Amino acid sequence: MNAAAKGVMWVLAGSLGLFITPDPAALRLGPQAVQAEDATGQEFRQLIQQQMQAFRRNDAAGAFSFATPGLQKQFMTPDIFINMVREVYLPVYRPKSVSFGKLRQTKNGPVQEVFVTGPDGDDWLALYSFARREDGTWGISGCILRKDKGFQA
């Protein structure tokens, strides 16, 4: 990757919280789970799994295709997108294990909890947000990755 593309990648990665969820308050998940049909929750899990499979294959275009148009616009190209994920979201890019938590509703839409063990064995919580595309299908609108401290007694 050339220096200009790497600079764009880091600028975008640095601003991730701004465009993934315009309202940071939306990240404070309330106790209520989304009252969505099982089919919708299953669709979100499939989108995440399929994108992770594309990451495993180093399929930049495939992984990029699961993103909403707004997220695609932020990253401009599949290569910039996958390079950012590789650099900033390694636990999602190369997870050892993945399990799904609650599907929750925020004022900006649904958020799926995903518990990931990264390649180094550390545990992470990935909060995937979704938005509808113009054609009515769901797309991944962002992902916030937090170190999972586990349970403390």
N, CA, C and O of each residue as an XYZ file, in Angstrom:
612
protein
N       0.858     -1.168      0.000
C       0.000      0.000      0.000
C       0.902      1.228      0.000
O       1.885      1.285      0.738
N       0.559      2.218     -0.839
C       1.392      3.413     -0.901
C       1.127      4.315      0.309
O       0.147      4.131      1.031
N       2.005      5.283      0.514
C       1.918      6.152      1.691
C       0.623      6.953      1.723
O       0.053      7.153      2.796
N       0.149      7.414      0.574
C      -1.096      8.193      0.535
C      -2.278      7.345      0.963
O      -3.114      7.794      1.748
N      -2.357      6.119      0.454
C      -3.468      5.231      0.826
C      -3.400      4.888      2.301
O      -4.429      4.833      2.975
N      -2.180      4.653      2.818
C      -2.036      4.343      4.232
C      -2.460      5.540      5.089
O      -3.081      5.366      6.137
N      -2.125      6.744      4.645
C      -2.547      7.940      5.365
C      -4.060      8.068      5.399
O      -4.631      8.401      6.438
N      -4.718      7.806      4.268
C      -6.177      7.848      4.209
C      -6.758      6.803      5.145
O      -7.731      7.067      5.852
N      -6.152      5.595      5.149
C      -6.641      4.523      5.997
C      -6.592      4.942      7.463
O      -7.558      4.723      8.194
N      -5.496      5.535      7.904
C      -5.381      5.909      9.311
C      -6.281      7.080      9.667
O      -6.800      7.137     10.782
N      -6.477      8.010      8.752
C      -7.420      9.103      9.007
C      -8.819      8.528      9.184
O      -9.541      8.906     10.107
N      -9.197      7.616      8.298
C     -10.521      7.002      8.397
C     -10.643      6.170      9.657
O     -11.668      6.224     10.336
N      -9.608      5.398      9.982
C      -9.654      4.572     11.186
C      -9.739      5.451     12.424
O     -10.434      5.113     13.381
N      -9.037      6.575     12.410
C      -9.079      7.477     13.548
C     -10.440      8.112     13.742
O     -10.801      8.474     14.862
N     -11.199      8.251     12.671
C     -12.511      8.877     12.777
C     -13.625      7.847     12.849
O     -14.800      8.202     12.757
N     -13.274      6.576     13.011
C     -14.240      5.488     12.969
C     -15.471      5.737     13.822
O     -16.592      5.537     13.357
N     -15.286      6.162     15.042
C     -16.427      6.370     15.922
C     -17.379      7.430     15.406
O     -18.561      7.408     15.746
N     -16.898      8.354     14.599
C     -17.749      9.427     14.099
C     -18.697      8.963     13.009
O     -19.857      9.373     12.984
N     -18.221      8.112     12.104
C     -19.121      7.739     11.022
C     -19.810      6.408     11.246
O     -20.820      6.128     10.601
N     -19.301      5.591     12.130
C     -19.977      4.320     12.384
C     -21.292      4.587     13.100
O     -22.336      4.057     12.718
N     -21.238      5.385     14.109
C     -22.439      5.736     14.852
C     -22.391      7.235     15.094
O     -21.644      7.690     15.960
N     -23.172      8.015     14.349
C     -23.107      9.461     14.483
C     -23.367      9.957     15.898
O     -22.837     10.996     16.291
N     -24.171      9.234     16.669
C     -24.489      9.639     18.025
C     -23.837      8.678     19.006
O     -24.311      7.550     19.142
N     -22.745      9.080     19.711
C     -22.073      8.178     20.633
C     -22.997      7.625     21.711
O     -22.723      6.555     22.255
N     -24.065      8.311     22.029
C     -25.008      7.805     23.026
C     -25.653      6.510     22.566
O     -26.128      5.726     23.387
N     -25.673      6.280     21.269
C     -26.266      5.045     20.749
C     -25.448      3.821     21.153
O     -25.946      2.696     21.109
N     -24.204      4.038     21.542
C     -23.373      2.915     21.962
C     -23.699      2.464     23.374
O     -23.309      1.364     23.767
N     -24.393      3.269     24.140
C     -24.802      2.877     25.484
C     -26.050      2.026     25.349
O     -27.171      2.531     25.303
N     -25.831      0.740     25.288
C     -26.919     -0.179     25.027
C     -27.806     -0.298     26.256
O     -27.327     -0.501     27.372
N     -29.085     -0.171     26.034
C     -30.048     -0.328     27.105
C     -30.339     -1.787     27.355
O     -29.853     -2.656     26.631
N     -31.125     -2.062     28.373
C     -31.403     -3.444     28.733
C     -32.392     -4.142     27.812
O     -32.524     -5.365     27.859
N     -33.077     -3.391     26.988
C     -34.087     -4.010     26.133
C     -33.469     -4.579     24.872
O     -32.722     -3.895     24.172
N     -33.777     -5.814     24.588
C     -33.339     -6.435     23.339
C     -34.282     -6.003     22.237
O     -35.434     -5.649     22.487
N     -33.784     -6.036     21.032
C     -34.605     -5.682     19.881
C     -35.784     -6.638     19.808
O     -35.618     -7.847     19.968
N     -36.948     -6.111     19.571
C     -38.140     -6.936     19.392
C     -38.251     -7.265     17.907
O     -39.214     -6.888     17.240
N     -37.254     -7.970     17.414
C     -37.207     -8.303     15.992
C     -37.571     -9.771     15.813
O     -37.445    -10.574     16.737
N     -38.014    -10.098     14.636
C     -38.300    -11.479     14.311
C     -37.000    -12.262     14.319
O     -35.931    -11.710     14.056
N     -37.095    -13.553     14.622
C     -35.908    -14.400     14.612
C     -35.200    -14.342     13.265
O     -33.973    -14.418     13.202
N     -35.955    -14.210     12.210
C     -35.375    -14.183     10.865
C     -34.439    -12.993     10.704
O     -33.391    -13.119     10.070
N     -34.795    -11.837     11.266
C     -33.944    -10.652     11.156
C     -32.651    -10.861     11.920
O     -31.577    -10.535     11.414
N     -32.734    -11.402     13.135
C     -31.532    -11.683     13.915
C     -30.639    -12.677     13.199
O     -29.416    -12.538     13.197
N     -31.256    -13.680     12.591
C     -30.499    -14.668     11.829
C     -29.820    -14.006     10.622
O     -28.684    -14.340     10.284
N     -30.507    -13.087      9.990
C     -29.931    -12.375      8.843
C     -28.696    -11.578      9.267
O     -27.692    -11.574      8.556
N     -28.760    -10.906     10.416
C     -27.609    -10.141     10.901
C     -26.429    -11.074     11.177
O     -25.296    -10.776     10.798
N     -26.696    -12.194     11.832
C     -25.619    -13.144     12.127
C     -24.997    -13.679     10.835
O     -23.780    -13.844     10.748
N     -25.837    -13.949      9.838
C     -25.312    -14.432      8.558
C     -24.453    -13.378      7.863
O     -23.411    -13.701      7.293
N     -24.886    -12.120      7.911
C     -24.083    -11.046      7.306
C     -22.697    -10.982      7.941
O     -21.688    -10.876      7.244
N     -22.659    -11.048      9.261
C     -21.387    -10.987      9.981
C     -20.527    -12.195      9.629
O     -19.343    -12.047      9.328
N     -21.111    -13.385      9.666
C     -20.367    -14.600      9.351
C     -19.834    -14.577      7.919
O     -18.689    -14.956      7.673
N     -20.657    -14.136      6.986
C     -20.223    -14.091      5.590
C     -19.106    -13.071      5.389
O     -18.175    -13.311      4.620
N     -19.195    -11.928      6.082
C     -18.120    -10.948      5.955
C     -16.827    -11.502      6.547
O     -15.751    -11.316      5.978
N     -16.931    -12.185      7.696
C     -15.729    -12.780      8.293
C     -15.133    -13.852      7.387
O     -13.912    -13.991      7.320
N     -15.973    -14.610      6.691
C     -15.476    -15.605      5.735
C     -14.731    -14.915      4.590
O     -13.704    -15.408      4.123
N     -15.251    -13.784      4.148
C     -14.566    -13.019      3.099
C     -13.213    -12.508      3.613
O     -12.228    -12.528      2.875
N     -13.156    -12.056      4.859
C     -11.881    -11.633      5.437
C     -10.892    -12.801      5.426
O      -9.730    -12.631      5.056
N     -11.356    -13.990      5.833
C     -10.495    -15.173      5.880
C      -9.908    -15.502      4.511
O      -8.777    -15.977      4.408
N     -10.691    -15.244      3.456
C     -10.229    -15.504      2.080
C      -9.433    -14.334      1.507
O      -8.969    -14.398      0.369
N      -9.273    -13.264      2.293
C      -8.652    -12.020      1.800
C      -9.410    -11.479      0.597
O      -8.816    -10.924     -0.328
N     -10.718    -11.645      0.619
C     -11.609    -11.192     -0.454
C     -12.103     -9.784     -0.120
O     -13.171     -9.607      0.465
N     -11.311     -8.798     -0.502
C     -11.632     -7.405     -0.176
C     -12.974     -6.982     -0.748
O     -13.779     -6.373     -0.043
N     -13.229     -7.293     -2.015
C     -14.494     -6.894     -2.652
C     -15.672     -7.581     -1.982
O     -16.711     -6.961     -1.755
N     -15.513     -8.855     -1.667
C     -16.591     -9.586     -1.001
C     -16.902     -9.003      0.366
O     -18.070     -8.788      0.691
N     -15.878     -8.743      1.175
C     -16.083     -8.170      2.503
C     -16.714     -6.783      2.409
O     -17.602     -6.443      3.190
N     -16.255     -5.997      1.459
C     -16.750     -4.632      1.254
C     -18.225     -4.638      0.854
O     -18.962     -3.705      1.172
N     -18.649     -5.685      0.159
C     -20.031     -5.745     -0.338
C     -21.063     -5.845      0.779
O     -22.237     -5.554      0.546
N     -20.665     -6.246      1.978
C     -21.600     -6.356      3.095
C     -21.811     -5.015      3.799
O     -22.727     -4.872      4.609
N     -20.968     -4.040      3.489
C     -21.064     -2.710      4.094
C     -22.159     -1.889      3.413
O     -22.446     -2.068      2.229
N     -22.756     -0.996      4.179
C     -23.751     -0.087      3.620
C     -23.063      0.920      2.693
O     -21.855      1.131      2.800
N     -23.815      1.537      1.793
C     -23.212      2.537      0.901
C     -22.499      3.665      1.663
O     -21.467      4.157      1.206
N     -23.029      4.069      2.798
C     -22.383      5.128      3.575
C     -21.009      4.721      4.075
O     -20.062      5.508      4.038
N     -20.909      3.489      4.540
C     -19.623      2.992      5.012
C     -18.663      2.805      3.837
O     -17.472      3.091      3.952
N     -19.183      2.328      2.717
C     -18.351      2.182      1.521
C     -17.811      3.532      1.059
O     -16.666      3.638      0.620
N     -18.636      4.544      1.162
C     -18.202      5.890      0.753
C     -17.054      6.375      1.644
O     -16.126      7.027      1.166
N     -17.122      6.059      2.922
C     -16.064      6.476      3.843
C     -14.720      5.846      3.477
O     -13.680      6.497      3.582
N     -14.738      4.592      3.053
C     -13.491      3.889      2.765
C     -13.092      3.900      1.300
O     -11.958      3.550      0.972
N     -13.976      4.285      0.430
C     -13.712      4.504     -0.993
C     -13.447      3.244     -1.813
O     -14.041      3.086     -2.880
N     -12.581      2.346     -1.356
C     -12.268      1.156     -2.150
C     -12.230     -0.071     -1.243
O     -11.989      0.052     -0.042
N     -12.466     -1.252     -1.812
C     -12.350     -2.481     -1.024
C     -10.954     -2.675     -0.418
O     -10.826     -3.180      0.698
N      -9.911     -2.274     -1.152
C      -8.555     -2.457     -0.643
C      -8.276     -1.585      0.571
O      -7.657     -2.047      1.530
N      -8.718     -0.335      0.550
C      -8.539      0.534      1.717
C      -9.313     -0.050      2.896
O      -8.816     -0.074      4.022
N     -10.529     -0.520      2.632
C     -11.364     -1.100      3.687
C     -10.688     -2.314      4.324
O     -10.544     -2.364      5.545
N     -10.275     -3.284      3.523
C      -9.711     -4.514      4.095
C      -8.376     -4.244      4.779
O      -8.054     -4.899      5.770
N      -7.596     -3.296      4.273
C      -6.338     -2.947      4.936
C      -6.590     -2.314      6.296
O      -5.853     -2.578      7.246
N      -7.622     -1.481      6.401
C      -7.973     -0.900      7.697
C      -8.406     -1.993      8.655
O      -7.980     -2.006      9.810
N      -9.256     -2.922      8.190
C      -9.723     -4.004      9.058
C      -8.531     -4.841      9.526
O      -8.448     -5.204     10.699
N      -7.633     -5.138      8.633
C      -6.441     -5.933      8.968
C      -5.598     -5.230     10.036
O      -5.075     -5.877     10.943
N      -5.470     -3.912      9.926
C      -4.640     -3.138     10.859
C      -5.337     -2.829     12.184
O      -4.704     -2.886     13.238
N      -6.618     -2.506     12.147
C      -7.322     -1.986     13.327
C      -8.261     -3.009     13.964
O      -8.536     -2.932     15.161
N      -8.748     -3.951     13.186
C      -9.751     -4.914     13.655
C      -9.264     -6.358     13.496
O     -10.025     -7.216     13.050
N      -8.022     -6.632     13.851
C      -7.454     -7.963     13.673
C      -8.295     -9.065     14.332
O      -8.419    -10.140     13.746
N      -8.882     -8.852     15.526
C      -9.705     -9.908     16.114
C     -10.911    -10.289     15.250
O     -11.345    -11.440     15.272
N     -11.450     -9.342     14.496
C     -12.573     -9.615     13.597
C     -12.054    -10.172     12.270
O     -12.711    -10.995     11.632
N     -10.904     -9.728     11.877
C     -10.295    -10.158     10.617
C      -9.836    -11.618     10.682
O      -9.991    -12.369      9.719
N      -9.272    -12.008     11.823
C      -8.767    -13.374     11.996
C      -9.193    -13.941     13.356
O      -8.343    -14.231     14.198
N     -10.489    -14.099     13.570
C     -10.939    -14.609     14.877
C     -10.616    -16.092     15.061
O     -10.666    -16.876     14.113
N     -10.284    -16.456     16.302
C     -10.133    -17.874     16.650
C     -11.507    -18.467     16.932
O     -11.782    -19.617     16.591
N     -12.366    -17.666     17.562
C     -13.722    -18.122     17.836
C     -14.669    -16.928     17.820
O     -14.279    -15.787     18.066
N     -15.925    -17.236     17.521
C     -16.967    -16.210     17.414
C     -18.227    -16.755     18.057
O     -18.623    -17.889     17.789
N     -18.861    -15.955     18.905
C     -20.185    -16.319     19.427
C     -21.033    -15.051     19.479
O     -20.525    -13.943     19.649
N     -22.318    -15.249     19.328
C     -23.231    -14.119     19.241
C     -23.941    -13.890     20.561
O     -24.399    -14.824     21.219
N     -24.019    -12.614     20.929
C     -24.740    -12.208     22.119
C     -26.105    -11.671     21.739
O     -26.751    -12.160     20.812
N     -26.525    -10.664     22.468
C     -27.860    -10.098     22.282
C     -27.924     -9.177     21.074
O     -26.951     -8.522     20.700
N     -29.089     -9.155     20.490
C     -29.418     -8.177     19.463
C     -30.175     -7.075     20.183
O     -31.191     -7.336     20.828
N     -29.693     -5.858     20.079
C     -30.284     -4.736     20.820
C     -30.702     -3.631     19.869
O     -30.192     -3.517     18.754
N     -31.626     -2.833     20.327
C     -32.083     -1.677     19.561
C     -31.499     -0.411     20.171
O     -31.584     -0.203     21.381
N     -30.913      0.427     19.340
C     -30.476      1.755     19.762
C     -31.322      2.756     18.985
O     -32.085      2.373     18.098
N     -31.190      4.010     19.310
C     -31.980      4.998     18.568
C     -31.506      5.130     17.123
O     -32.196      5.725     16.294
N     -30.323      4.573     16.816
C     -29.826      4.588     15.437
C     -30.003      3.260     14.735
O     -29.521      3.092     13.614
N     -30.682      2.307     15.362
C     -30.935      1.030     14.711
C     -30.395     -0.143     15.491
O     -29.892      0.019     16.602
N     -30.499     -1.340     14.906
C     -30.090     -2.552     15.604
C     -28.582     -2.685     15.741
O     -27.812     -2.273     14.873
N     -28.186     -3.282     16.877
C     -26.779     -3.559     17.162
C     -26.684     -5.001     17.656
O     -27.379     -5.395     18.593
N     -25.817     -5.777     17.016
C     -25.597     -7.173     17.384
C     -24.296     -7.290     18.172
O     -23.241     -6.859     17.706
N     -24.374     -7.875     19.371
C     -23.177     -8.166     20.148
C     -22.520     -9.414     19.573
O     -23.192    -10.409     19.300
N     -21.200     -9.355     19.390
C     -20.446    -10.510     18.910
C     -19.205    -10.632     19.797
O     -18.407     -9.701     19.906
N     -19.063    -11.796     20.427
C     -17.905    -12.062     21.272
C     -16.873    -12.804     20.437
O     -17.151    -13.865     19.879
N     -15.674    -12.226     20.361
C     -14.635    -12.733     19.477
C     -13.374    -12.991     20.287
O     -12.994    -12.186     21.137
N     -12.734    -14.113     20.016
C     -11.394    -14.360     20.525
C     -10.453    -14.123     19.356
O     -10.562    -14.758     18.307
N      -9.524    -13.191     19.563
C      -8.599    -12.829     18.499
C      -7.506    -13.859     18.309
O      -7.430    -14.832     19.059
N      -6.655    -13.653     17.309
C      -5.597    -14.616     17.001
C      -4.581    -14.780     18.136
O      -3.890    -15.796     18.210
N      -4.491    -13.778     19.021
C      -3.557    -13.849     20.149
C      -4.193    -14.444     21.403
O      -3.539    -14.562     22.439
N      -5.488    -14.824     21.305
C      -6.194    -15.416     22.442
C      -6.933    -14.415     23.313
O      -7.624    -14.810     24.251
N      -6.801    -13.127     23.020
C      -7.524    -12.116     23.797
C      -8.988    -12.081     23.379
O      -9.323    -12.334     22.222
N      -9.861    -11.761     24.341
C     -11.295    -11.697     24.090
C     -11.736    -10.260     23.825
O     -11.253     -9.311     24.443
N     -12.672    -10.135     22.883
C     -13.159     -8.839     22.434
C     -14.672     -8.874     22.297
O     -15.267     -9.925     22.059
N     -15.282     -7.708     22.451
C     -16.705     -7.521     22.152
C     -16.781     -6.627     20.927
O     -16.290     -5.498     20.939
N     -17.395     -7.135     19.875
C     -17.607     -6.353     18.658
C     -19.091     -5.990     18.608
O     -19.952     -6.864     18.704
N     -19.380     -4.725     18.462
C     -20.759     -4.243     18.356
C     -21.008     -3.859     16.905
O     -20.543     -2.819     16.438
N     -21.740     -4.702     16.204
C     -22.044     -4.480     14.787
C     -23.355     -3.728     14.663
O     -24.362     -4.124     15.251
N     -23.347     -2.647     13.903
C     -24.576     -1.900     13.634
C     -25.016     -2.171     12.197
O     -24.210     -2.511     11.331
N     -26.314     -2.011     11.974
C     -26.914     -2.324     10.679
C     -27.843     -1.201     10.246
O     -28.423     -0.494     11.070
N     -27.966     -1.057      8.945
C     -28.914     -0.095      8.369
C     -29.456     -0.708      7.080
O     -28.813     -1.537      6.435
N     -30.647     -0.273      6.736
C     -31.255     -0.748      5.485
C     -30.665      0.015      4.316
O     -30.410      1.217      4.390
N     -30.458     -0.713      3.244
C     -30.024     -0.110      1.989
C     -31.261      0.345      1.224
O     -32.388      0.037      1.611
N     -31.045      1.074      0.144
C     -32.164      1.566     -0.662
C     -33.047      0.442     -1.177
O     -34.253      0.624     -1.343
N     -32.452     -0.726     -1.434
C     -33.238     -1.851     -1.954
C     -33.978     -2.618     -0.856
O     -34.652     -3.609     -1.139
N     -33.858     -2.166      0.394
C     -34.568     -2.784      1.506
C     -33.778     -3.852      2.235
O     -34.206     -4.309      3.295
N     -32.624     -4.270      1.693
C     -31.807     -5.273      2.376
C     -30.991     -4.606      3.480
O     -30.772     -3.394      3.467
N     -30.549     -5.415      4.426
C     -29.711     -4.918      5.507
C     -28.249     -4.938      5.095
O     -27.819     -5.810      4.339
N     -27.490     -3.976      5.592
C     -26.052     -3.946      5.414
C     -25.391     -3.610      6.738
O     -26.028     -3.071      7.643
N     -24.118     -3.929      6.844
C     -23.352     -3.601      8.043
C     -22.951     -2.132      7.942
O     -22.281     -1.722      6.994
N     -23.372     -1.346      8.934
C     -23.076      0.085      8.897
C     -21.898      0.456      9.783
O     -21.453      1.604      9.769
N     -21.390     -0.494     10.550
C     -20.229     -0.201     11.374
C     -19.953     -1.295     12.375
O     -20.748     -2.215     12.568
N     -18.803     -1.168     13.006
C     -18.391     -2.120     14.037
C     -17.511     -1.377     15.026
O     -16.533     -0.729     14.651
N     -17.871     -1.481     16.276
C     -17.040     -0.935     17.342
C     -16.433     -2.128     18.066
O     -17.152     -3.059     18.429
N     -15.145     -2.115     18.277
C     -14.448     -3.224     18.905
C     -13.937     -2.777     20.263
O     -13.239     -1.769     20.380
N     -14.296     -3.543     21.293
C     -13.858     -3.224     22.666
C     -13.218     -4.462     23.275
O     -13.672     -5.584     23.055
N     -12.171     -4.243     24.034
C     -11.533     -5.336     24.769
C     -12.554     -5.870     25.772
O     -13.157     -5.094     26.513
N     -12.751     -7.180     25.799
C     -13.694     -7.808     26.712
C     -12.933     -8.205     27.966
O     -12.060     -9.072     27.926
N     -13.269     -7.570     29.070
C     -12.565     -7.825     30.331
C     -13.107     -9.051     31.032
O     -12.562     -9.467     32.055
N     -14.166     -9.637     30.505
C     -14.731    -10.834     31.106
C     -15.462    -10.511     32.403
O     -15.705     -9.350     32.734
N     -15.794    -11.546     33.106
C     -16.525    -11.388     34.352
C     -15.544    -11.233     35.509
O     -14.518    -11.910     35.579
N     -15.888    -10.332     36.402
C     -15.064    -10.149     37.600
C     -15.918    -10.424     38.823
O     -17.072    -10.000     38.889
N     -15.362    -11.125     39.781
C     -16.114    -11.462     41.009
C     -16.057    -10.325     41.996
O     -16.628    -10.422     43.083
